Amino acid sequence: MLDRDEGRHTPYMVQPEYRIYEMNKRLQSRTEDSDNLWWDAFATEFFEDDATLTLSFCLEDGPKRYTIGRTLIPRYFSTVFEGGVTDLYYILKHSKESYHNSSITVDCDQCTMVTQHGKPMFTKVCTEGRLILEFTFDDLMRIKTWHFTIRQYRELVPRSILAMHAQDPQVLEQLSKNITRMGLTNFTLNYLRLCVIALFFFHLTCTTNPEIQHRYFKAHARTSQQPPQVVCDGSGGHHRAHKWVHKPERQNQKQGKG
Amino acid sequence: MLDRDEGRHTPYMVQPEYRIYEMNKRLQSRTEDSDNLWWDAFATEFFEDDATLTLSFCLEDGPKRYTIGRTLIPRYFSTVFEGGVTDLYYILKHSKESYHNSSITVDCDQCTMVTQHGKPMFTKVCTEGRLILEFTFDDLMRIKTWHFTIRQYRELVPRSILAMHAQDPQVLEQLSKNITRMGLTNFTLNYLRLCVIALFFFHLTCTTNPEIQHRYFKAHARTSQQPPQVVCDGSGGHHRAHKWVHKPERQNQKQGKG
């Protein structure tokens, strides 16, 4: 942990990317017993109170973009492990840093999210893409926005398993099936979908004002010809999903700062 | 790079393990053009002038232990890449630090050396073992001794290749063959062997004193019944190889400090 008094004068001598190193270390210390409190503490250490986390990627049925607010971030990370992952870390290669008045941006075009899966057999999944992080430039140096655009992924299996089952086409076929979609488990994907649906209904039911409710539906009608739940689950394409998710986020931020 | 004046007062606020993170970053910045000068600068940044690097592992024919001195360390790292590796980094998990008067020891029982190979196909090799590092406790915080004891290794191949060749037993057999021995390429293994042979002959020819030469051979005779070159290439077992290598190293250190 950072000494606060010392930190105030020399915030971080090291690069902001060091925070990702620290995050990796923290993720290493997770155990089977790490509960919601543990994940809340994790998120509090690395994310601002009004932080957002965005994941963009392409599935078979088109581009997706999920943005979740601060309260949903702890659970996002925990779903990764609940989906069967035993290890998670991020490798940033050739990242670029830019300093602004109150923030630092780390732009890494060669980011790899590495997850290790124990079942049904040892698998390492390398999910590659561009990670853009915006940090608040103070002594806590926490993340304001996390945006990971997944480009490709690779599932790696031990060569030894190949050697063992080279004679068995059935086992080989089973072994050749991916266990993730774009590097994400179904557990995490479902969570992201749920987040967006929940957010939609939250904002819809939060207001009893029929005019605002009507505006939500009108906004939807403008951007999509599909039924509401299709937009909500994020499969409505890049820009539409973006609109639906970002609008309420901005409202949240205002409330938080007010 | 560390600001020297500032560094003198607050050497490293962060853990010494952070030096391995910095080493990983430096290794990332290697290119095809990185020449001997680049590797010398690399070693100078991370290793003390009298540093030693030791690798212990078991091959089919028994336990090996290679210790190389500071002058041979740059080339050791470069051989890794010359052997076909495109990426090299170290992941330390649950490492323990202990502070002494003038040094810090990092003992990591769950260290993974990760190498990425591009040929004959994409392969990730995870070499796991115990890494014990001794750092000098000053503002440079460089490594005095590096000792990596390899426990096991795992070669990982893309699942997609499996899917492509599931019907072809010949290709599968080819794919199931390891490209390293205990995670090390033949390039690196040969270099380690050469180092030890060279060191033996160096110390043998450095002295024209037949008595000292005789002592070398006598020491050999005491510890081995095998011909000299067998001991030199490190296959003479754990303790014997240790004896042969460490003795001259100590001489080197004395000369360096005198």
Interface residues (C-beta under 8 A of the other chain):
Chain A: L2 D3 E6 T10 M13 V14 Y18 Y21 Q28 S29 Y89 I91 K93 H94 F122 T123 K124 C126 R154 E155 L156 V157 P158 R159 S160 L162 A163 A166 Q167 P169 L172 E173 L175 S176 K177 N178
Chain B: L2 D3 E6 T10 M13 V14 Y18 Y21 Q28 S29 Y89 I91 K93 H94 F122 T123 K124 C126 R154 E155 L156 V157 P158 R159 S160 L162 A163 A166 Q167 P169 L172 E173 L175 S176 K177 N178
